[in-house]
Amino acid sequence: QVQLVESGGGLVQAGGSLSLSCAASGRTFGLYAMGWFRQAPGKEREFVAAIIWRNGNTFYTDSVKGRFTISRDYAKNTVYLQMNSLKPEDTAVYYCGYSETFGRFRNNYDYWGQGTQVTVSS
């Protein structure tokens, strides 16, 4: 089993910044990638960003490119999401995911964090 514990999030005005973190523990020897997804009320959970654990390669959905940065601390098994220039449409519950394969779809991920609310006011 793998446990993911998220922290960060909160309320910020448009144009502001927030940072999320997600620490993985347990049987993480199969970790290949970690990602961030988000789910707004009434919408499907959507891909935001992912990072390949071994080499640090990163991937983003188009709507956050240039504003969000995903990074990792390899030794701490922790992934981060720095969110800048936030917009009201970024408002959602953000989830980190653990994947032993990688992908941009929800079913590519094997374990999930508890979710953290990000609210951007206009």
N, C-alpha and C positions, 0 to 999 in steps of 0.2 A: 504494500500500500504506500501511497504517496500523499503527503499532506501539504497543502498550499495555504499560506496565511498572508493575506493582503493587508496593506496599511496605506494611509494617505486618503486623498479625496477631500470632498467638502464643497463649500460654496464660494464662488468667485465671480467677479464681474467680468463681462466680456472684455477680451483683450488681456486678461490676467493669465497667471500660470498656476499649475498644480503639478505635484509629483506623486506617483504611485509606486509602491514596491510590493514584491511578492516573493516570499521565501519558501523554498521547497525543502521538505525533509522526508525521511523514511527511505524506502527502497528506490533511490533515484539513479541507480546504475544504468538504467536504460534511457535516460534523458537524452533526447536528440534536439528538441527545440522547445522554447516557451513562447507563448503568445499572449496578447491582450485582445479581448473582445469587449463589446459593449452592447447593452440592450436598453433601448428607450421604451417607455410605456407603449404597449400595443404593437410593438415591432419585434421582429426576429433578432436574435443575438447575431451581431455582425463582427466580422474580422476588423481589427484595427492595425495591429503590428505583430511581428514575430521576429525571433532571433534564433539562429542556429547556434547551439550551445558550444560546439567544438571550435568553430572558426569565427563566430561573431557576425556572420552575414545577417543583414537585416532586411525586412520586407514591410511595406506599409500599404494601407489602402490609400487611394488617391486623395481622398478628402482631408487626410491629415499630413500628407507629405509636406515637409518644410516647416511644420508646426510642432509635431510630436517626434520624440526621440526615444527609441527603445535601447536599453543597454543591459549589461549583466555583470555581476560579480561572480566570476567562475568559482572562486574559493568558497564563497558563502552560499552558493546555489540560490542566488537572488536575482530577480529580474526587475528592472525599473522602467517606468514610462514617464518621461518628462513632457508635460503638455504646456505649450506656450501659445500665445495669441488665441486663447480659447473663445469659442463662439457659442451662442445659446444652443445651436444644434448639436453640440458635443455633449449636452446633458444626457446622462444615462447612468445605469449601473455598469461599472467596469469589472470584468472578470479576467483573472489570469488563468492560463491553461498550460498543462504539461503534456508534451507529446513525445512519443517514441518513434514517430515517423515524420512529422511536419506536414502542414498544409494550411490552407486558408479557410477551411470549413470546420464547423463545430465538431463533426464526428472524427476529425483528425486528432482530437485531443482526448487524453485518457483520464485526466483528473482536472478539477476546477477549484479555484479559490472561492471564498464565501461571497465575493462581490463587494464593491464599495461604491457609494453614490458620489457622482460628480454632477454638480449643478452650476450652470453658468447663467447668470442673470444678464438681461439686456440693459 
